[in-house]
Amino acid sequence: MAFLDDSGDIILDAVLTDEGRMRMAKGNFQITHFAFGDDEIDYSNFDATTGSAYMDLEIMQSPVFEAFTNNASSMNSKLMTVTNVRHLYLPILELNEIFAGTSTARHSNSNFNLCVTEDTEDLFSSVTGIMNTFTMDDGKYIRVDQGIDSSDVPAAAIIDPELNETQYMIDIDNRLGSIVSAVDGTSARLNFIDDDGIARYYLTMADAGSFVTDNTVYTESSSTQVIAGSRGTILQFRISPAIDLTANDALFNKIGSTVTVSSTSVKNIDAFVRVTGVTTGYRLDIPVRFIRKP
């Protein structure tokens, strides 16, 4: 990673991402969307005391990153275009751990614990935050709500269409698991796997499995909602463990450790699942722990 010298002429530095190179190799590369980011900008350098011509001088002179291809490291803070300048708040993504009681809640260790074998599932009986991801028979899942989390915006108000997330991206280490529907077990639509082994799933409201749905609860004080204001969509999914985790414990021995979960010693691999809203670029990292009976 390096910075570009922007003290003189404006420089356009562009490279293809992993997916871009893959599409070019297939012969179907065509730019239809693009995004801008401001990861390197420190907005605290805005100085309102210097006069209108120089308030943003330090920001404008900030060095910028050179282009790099690692999609996991670039464009973490995406810029978005909002035509309605009257918005007081922008929407967020938030885990909903109260919608279905213990079915959507995390464990007390702050992770969603995922049992990768049936023997592991037998160690835990109806423990909050421990999911039967091998048999998929406990009805537990991960739910993410989108909307404006402020009581200044009525929950009954319809969220502006340009702020409503109807498409989501989910990133997960492909060695560990895959994304499936919380409703019927349908496999999510895999977009690509990058050169670091991170699988990206691209989900829309049109996909089978009801991954993305409208939030139709408009009650202000609903006990099942985590978004205080105007509500947009819901993303719900489960994680199916990879065969490398269910077949044997070799990967656990290689990159995992041993921990105690609910007073039981298990082998574990800790990871994050990243959810990103396509419309706003808002990102949420969800901690998961794959566990296996020793």
Stockholm file with secondary structure:
# STOCKHOLM 1.0

chainA/1-294         MAFLDDSGDIILDAVLTDEGRMRMAKGNFQITHFAFGDDEIDYSNFDATTGSAYMDLEIMQSPVFEAFTNNASSMNSKLMTVTNVRHLYLPILELNEIFAGTSTARHSNSNFNLCVTEDTEDLFSSVTGIMNTFTMDDGKYIRVDQGIDSSDVPAAAIIDPELNETQYMIDIDNRLGSIVSAVDGTSARLNFIDDDGIARYYLTMADAGSFVTDNTVYTESSSTQVIAGSRGTILQFRISPAIDLTANDALFNKIGSTVTVSSTSVKNIDAFVRVTGVTTGYRLDIPVRFIRKP
#=GR chainA/1-294 SS CCEECCSSSCCCCCCCCHHHHHHHHHTCCCCCCCCCBCTTCCGGGCCTTSCTTTTTHHHHTCCEECCCCCTTTSCSSBCCCCSCTTCSCCCEEEECCSTTGGGGCCCTTSSEEEECSHHHHHHCSSCTTEEETTTCCSCCCEEEEEECCCTTSCTTSCCCGGGCCCEEEEEEETTTEEEECTTTCCBCCEEEECTTSEEEEEEETTSTTCCEEECCCCCTTCTTCCCCSCEEEEEEEEEEECHHHHSCSHHHHHHCEEEEETTEEEEEEEEEEEEEETTTCCEEEEEEEEEECC
#=GC SS_cons         CCEECCSSSCCCCCCCCHHHHHHHHHTCCCCCCCCCBCTTCCGGGCCTTSCTTTTTHHHHTCCEECCCCCTTTSCSSBCCCCSCTTCSCCCEEEECCSTTGGGGCCCTTSSEEEECSHHHHHHCSSCTTEEETTTCCSCCCEEEEEECCCTTSCTTSCCCGGGCCCEEEEEEETTTEEEECTTTCCBCCEEEECTTSEEEEEEETTSTTCCEEECCCCCTTCTTCCCCSCEEEEEEEEEEECHHHHSCSHHHHHHCEEEEETTEEEEEEEEEEEEEETTTCCEEEEEEEEEECC
//
